[in-house]
């Protein structure tokens, strides 16, 4: 997908591992995180091993990475009582500071949603931070139904 500003969004391929990792480093630094030694390699290796995650990358005309979005598909097991379908959880969306406000985040989300439509994904969910809520609403996200429940587990310490 190409935006009005000459930005191309495509599904990331293995040779994009370090570009995706570098965008994560930028995000972590922006959010006040400290990047441990060898994080770039550690992240790229983990991303390459993750087969359930689908990553889309936004680039300018010079192929400079401007943003990325990740989603993990969960497929239901067959059941005679309900359709066997799939849903996606969006776990990360980041656009570089210089590219914000130019439609890059929206293009990333619309490309991801197009992929979902083409691959029988019937629901997409995410946890919205306040700063991005208007972006998500612009592409159609709404709060889920009241029946949704969650239990957060804490790790036991040895």
N, C-alpha and C positions, 0 to 999 in steps of 0.2 A: 504494500500500500504506500502511495506517495502523497504527502500533504501539500498544501498550497505553498509551503515554504521550502520545497525541495527536499524534505525529509523522507527517507525510505524506511519502512518498518517491515521486517521479515523475521521468520523463525530463525533463531540462532542455531548454528551448526558447531561441531566440535572445535573447529579452528577459531571460534569466537570465545573460547573459554577464558582467556586472559582479559579480553575486553569486558566481558560480563563481570569478572572478578574485580576489575579496576573500577567499574561503576559501583560495586558494593563497597569498595574502599572509600570512594568519594562520599557515598551516603553515610557510612559510619563516621567519617571525619566530620561531616556536616552536623551529625547528631551528637557530636561530642565524644565519640568512641576513640579508643586508643587501638591502633592496629598492631597486632603482635608480629614478631619476625616470621617470615615465610608465609604470611596469611594469603598472599596472592596465589602461591602454589597450592596451598592447602585447599583454598576455595575452589580453584580451577579443577583440581583433582576430584573433589567431592561432586562438583557440578557435572563433570564428565561421567561419573558413575551413576548418577541419578536418572533412571530411565522413566520415572513416572512424571517428572516435571517437564513442562513445556515452557520455553523461554523465547520471548520476542525481543528484538533489538532494533532501536531506532538509530539511524545514521544520517549524517548530512551528505552532500554531494561528494565530499572528499573521503567518505567512509569513516568519519570521526564518530565514535559512539556518543549518543546524546541521551539515551535512556534505555531502560529495560523493564520488563514485567515478567513475572513467573507465575505459573499456575500448575497445580497438581490435579490430575484427573483421578476420581474415585469411581470405579464401576461397581454397580450392585451385582450381587450374585443372583442367578436365576431363581424365580419364585413363581408358583402358580397364582399367587394372590396379587401381585403387583408387576408392573412392567420392569423389564431389565433395562435400566438406563444408566446414565453417568452424570456426575456433577463435578464441578471444578472449584477448588479453593485457590484464590489469588493470594499469594503470600508476600509479594514484594512488587512495588511499582516505584521507580525512581527516575527522575529527569534531572539532568544537570542544571545548575542554577542559571547558566547562560541561555539554556534552551526553554526554560519555563515561560509560560504565557504565549507560546507560539503553536499550540495544538499538538505538541509531541505526546503528552500523556494521553490525550484523547485518542490520538492515532494508535498508540500502543494498545489501549483498551479495545478499540473497535477492531483491530486486527486479531487480538485474542478472541473476542466474541465471534468474529467471523470463522475462526478456526473451530471454535466450539460448535457453531451451527453446522459446519461441514462434517463434524465428527460425532454427531448425536449426543452432545452434552446438553442436558436440558435445564441445568441450573448453574449459576456462577455465584459464589459468595466471597466476601472479603471482610476484613475488619478495617473500617474507615477511620482515619485520623481527621480531626476537625478541618485541618488545612486542605484536605483533598475531597471533602464531602461534596462540594458543588461539582467537581469534575465527575465523580461517580454518579451523581444525580443526573448530570447532563447526558450521560450515555445510557441511563435507564435504571440504575440501581435504586432500590427502595429497601426500607427495613423489612426483615422477614416477619412471618406470622408470629403470633404470641405463643404458639406451642413449642417454639424452639427452646431447648434447655441445654445447659452446659455445666460440666463439672470440671474444675481445674484441679489437677493432681500436683502435689508437691513431691519433690524427690526426697526420699529418706536419706539421711546422712549416715555414713558408715561409722 
